Amino acid sequence: MSNYTEGQIHQLADSFEAAGYTKDDLTRLGQFPNHPLILGVLRGTHEISKKDFLGFKETALLRPVAMAVASGDGYLDEDAFFQDREGEIWVASSFRKRFGRTFRKSQASNRRYVACELKQRAGDTAIRADLPVSHLSKLGDIAHFIKAQQGGKEGILFNKGLVDIFYVEDENGQVFAVRVYWGAGDRAWFVCDRELDGDGDWAVGYRVLCPGNAVL
């Protein structure tokens, strides 16, 4: 049950009808994967591009190749999850130092993500210019993806030596790249951070993951 009053629901329905929304439009709106973006638009903190609503399409730099939902059971403690555990996960000390103050306990967001393959070498600035406006990821979502592929299971994350890239904000609103990859020799996931464009271009074949839809 929602906490909205009957009057608020009727007002919203009347506004949709007056704007020309059909029943199918409302269904698509309900299935939109990034409602925090819509909330940000209403509050004046975000903008929406065509990529956000129509789905990410292939560009000269990026090719959408897979989609998945950041799902899971119960609450996840990000501080406890992003700790070194032999045979499971290795977390760079710089990652914990950079993002530690943003760690929280949260339920799975059920946010839809798209994985895009790099078609040519590129740095973070060029990659982000090709992504939807709302391309920043949440640490809890990254944790749920890793947890779902514990032991190197198949999933949206690479488990054969290549790298997945996420973009995440720290507590000060500065964006950094987060690199996730499976170390077959160590039988563990590796999680590292780096400053944007800090270590040169990312290699062809690496994947960039962000919230959103895609045309596959």
PyMOL commands that set and color helices and strands:
alter all, ss='L'
color gray80, all
select helices_A, chain A and resi 6-19+23-30+35-42+50-54+78-81+93-102+124-130+139-148
alter helices_A, ss='H'
color red, helices_A
select strands_A, chain A and resi 62-69+75-77+89-91+105-107+112-118+164-169+175-183+188-194+207-211
alter strands_A, ss='S'
color yellow, strands_A
deselect
rebuild
show_as cartoon
